[in-house]
Amino acid sequence: MGNYKVTFKKSVLKDLKSVPKSDVTKIISKIDSLAEDPRRAGAIKLSGNDLYRIRQGLYRILYEIKDQELIVQVIKVGHRSDVYKRT
């Protein structure tokens, strides 16, 4: 499996501003690991669209995989209680 390039939707920066710094570090390292294997254990495909999600503590990272370009695009990062509202 090739290495994927990780990209971020502009709004993800805003998402991370509301997350405590200690959690941001963990979230970023979790996102970095997606470059190795975006469909790793723990990655769940969301029904109804082509998004995947992984957990990092109380936070969820939603992303899509573009296999043709070997890109993982992070769409949204948020607390599990509200990350699924309006993706």
C-alpha positions in Angstrom: 0.0 0.0 0.0 1.4 3.4 -1.0 1.8 6.4 1.1 -1.1 8.8 0.9 -0.8 12.5 1.1 -3.0 14.0 3.8 -4.8 17.2 3.0 -7.2 19.3 5.1 -10.4 21.2 4.3 -9.9 24.8 5.3 -12.6 24.5 8.0 -10.6 21.8 9.9 -8.3 24.5 11.2 -11.4 26.2 12.7 -12.5 22.8 14.1 -9.2 22.4 15.9 -9.3 25.8 17.5 -12.1 24.6 19.8 -10.1 21.5 20.9 -7.8 21.6 23.9 -4.1 21.7 22.9 -3.2 18.3 24.5 -5.9 16.7 22.4 -4.9 18.5 19.2 -1.5 16.8 19.4 -3.0 13.4 19.6 -5.5 14.1 16.8 -2.7 15.3 14.5 -0.6 12.2 15.1 -3.7 10.0 14.5 -4.2 11.9 11.2 -0.6 11.5 10.3 -1.0 7.7 10.7 -3.7 7.8 8.0 -1.0 8.5 5.4 0.3 4.9 6.0 -3.0 3.2 5.9 -6.3 5.1 5.6 -8.4 2.0 6.0 -6.6 0.8 9.2 -8.3 -1.0 12.0 -10.7 1.3 13.7 -11.6 3.2 10.6 -15.3 3.0 9.9 -17.0 3.8 6.6 -20.0 6.0 7.3 -23.2 4.8 5.6 -24.8 7.1 3.1 -21.6 8.7 1.8 -17.9 8.0 1.1 -16.6 9.3 4.3 -14.7 7.4 6.9 -14.1 8.2 10.6 -11.7 7.3 13.3 -11.8 8.0 16.9 -9.3 9.8 19.1 -10.6 9.9 22.6 -13.8 11.9 22.7 -13.1 13.3 19.2 -13.9 12.0 15.8 -11.9 12.6 12.6 -14.0 12.4 9.4 -12.1 12.0 6.1 -12.4 10.8 2.6 -10.0 8.7 0.6 -9.2 9.5 -3.0 -7.4 6.3 -4.1 -6.7 7.5 -7.6 -4.6 10.5 -6.4 -3.5 8.7 -3.1 -5.0 11.5 -1.1 -6.7 11.4 2.3 -8.7 14.6 2.9 -9.7 15.4 6.4 -13.2 16.9 6.2 -14.0 17.5 9.8 -12.7 17.1 13.4 -15.0 17.5 16.3 -16.3 16.2 19.6 -18.3 13.0 19.2 -21.5 14.7 20.5 -21.7 17.1 17.5 -19.3 16.0 14.8 -22.0 14.3 12.8 -24.4 17.3 12.6 -24.1 18.7 9.1 -21.0 17.1 7.5 
